[in-house]
């Protein structure tokens, strides 16, 4: 058969011409083939006879026009493919568009990919559906809205996870910040938490953490702010790093990158983790200088010249010591407030006040950090700090008690008399160390949780975020800390109260700040307060503990409220009751408590502005600096006022002594020729003239007199009894002479060798005339007065 014809039987008489829509380009064909897709052939479709020349070449198949690009199944005509289908080579008819592509049926030779932001979820789609809300596509040809807009990440669930399954930010449920898909078939889009970035397109594992922030696990949306920006480097941790260790800068480790790596210590000057090989002039040097200075002074006091100087200025040194002690306690409270607040996630004082606090951080007396003991201990952690800090103090106290007991057994005496000052220095050391020591002990209880993103959480000790609470080490720390709470935060105030209560009679009967030698061991606690307010020493220790270690049991919000309530309660109570030995101490204590209230309010304000406001906190820092400088200035002013008052009092006393000596010389020169012996009168005996004899009572010891001169609740001035008063001129004259004699007693002036001993005054003679003066009686007694106006022999 020729081209264009075919024969499919062996006994055919002739070859048949291909029908419409088909051709054959080979000789002796047994069948015709259809025109290619998109082409057609109509010859033979209208009549039985076909033109053979129209079926013998590929060119006999005509292209379909553009408005009808698809040929029919028999290739005898062209028509339009239905929406959602396309014309494909070697396929008869129209083919459905696959998912992610679309064809609207108008001039569609092929199905086109859906553009970005649109998707086709099913095959045979005539159009692509746009993404709505926060949803978007990763690129063209998407079968779903498989991405989220920039700064949003695609969650792993349709609505976001609940709180018990995963956290978002600090402590929020993830689903609160997610927007679900309209049909609830796709995963939700969630807002990137603070401290992270979500570049397009982002999933949960591809979040980029900013510097200064920390994520514990790549499966979690919990992003936490590090305590200091320079500790956490941020970035995107790999999916194999499920502990977040790669998020820390060099020298830092643990959750939140909060602790120093081995062979690093935290500098007290910069608060950065520093290599142990680097040297710095730190608080340890300052503390050692202070200790050496105290020891040198104690040794130097044994020299007679220095001891004489010390006795001469003992009152001034005592006032300076008391006011310095009050300033030390106040500064220690200010330091501890910031420390315990930061432990619970609160903010610290703003700069530049924070730098000032760090400069005086040695006053906190954290000996473990001051001497960088962690550099000398392999694998040092919080357990070492807790055990060493407590055992060193306990051991020192046991040694002091043992030495004092040995002294009592060898030389005799009472244990609490403390003639050698051992117990005194032991109690002083406890007074200084107890707040920081109690804070270290109570730091063994707060814990911090970190979300893993899979429904589980890791819980660590807040003071050391490498110690898991499920570990045996934490169980030891917890049990040991419970025992130390009984010894220090509870036992120290209770022991101090019992010690003072046992000496209450001696304390309440003392006539000076220090009291007698039997109060030497406890005078450090009682010398600030008046005789009946000795319990305030225990109250003040409780105040220091409540504004320190006790706050660790509360979160940062309750810390501020509780600390403000405690400080205001003590402030108002002190204002109403007082209780200090002198008014200057009352004023200084009141000012210190006002400063503490200001610090607490500034911490509250700093927390607020750090979260909700963008503001320069330097104004807050300058308020704190002014309050700090104000308390120091007040301390200096009160001490200067004390020195000025002492100087004026000494000047007046010198003038009065000089006047008394002048009167004595005048009287002796006038009546010496007429002196006659007289028996010494007895105090309280009525003279025949009707005037009662007046006696002088010897003054108390010089030490008590000097201490009474400090001011406060004391017996009659300088321990001297004033002369018996009267309404007549005789009593007034006697009072003048008595005053002069009293001044002589106070000054310790002795009469000249050529003079008769002072002590008796003869009877007065007739009005206007002074009788000869008799021999003077023993020092401190006055003879009876004579008739009005004249002095008896």
Secondary structure, DSSP 8 states (H G I E B T S, - for coil): --TTEE--STT-SS-EE--TTEE--STT-SS-EE--TTEE--TTSSSS---GGGSSSGGGSEE--GGG-EE-TTSSSEE---TTEEE-TT-SSEEE--TTEE--SSS-SS-EE--TTEE--SSS-SS-EE--TTEE-SSSSBSS--EE-TTEEE-SSSS---TTT-EEETTEEGGGGEE--TTS-S--EEE--TTEE--SS-BGGG-EE-TTEEES-TT-EEEEE-SSTTTB--B---TT--S-GGGB-TTEESGGG-EE-TTEEE-TTT-SEEETTS----HHHHHHHHHHHHHHHHHHTTSHHHHHHHHHTHHHHHHHHHHHHHHHHHHHHHHHHHHHHHHTT-----TTHHHHHHHTGGGG--HHHHTTGGGGSTT--HHHHHHHHHHHHHHHHHHHHHHHHHHHHHH---TTT-TTSHHHHHHHHHHHHHHHHHHHHHTTT-EEEEE-SSS-EEEEETTEEEEETTSHHHHHHHHHHHHHHIIIIIHHHHHHHHHHHHTHHHHHT-SSSS--GGGTTTHHHHTTB-TT-TTHHHHHHHHHHHTTGGGGGS-HHHHHHHHHHHHHHHHHHHHHH--BSSHHHHHHHHHHHHHHHHHHHHHHHHHHHHHH----THHHHHHHHHHHHHHHHHHHHHHHHHHHHHHHHHHHHHHHHHHHHHHHHHHHHHHGGG--------TT-B-TTS-B--B------HHHHHHHTT-SS-SSGGG-------SSHHHHHHHHHHHHHHHHHHHT----TTS--SS----B-STT---------STTB-----STTSB--
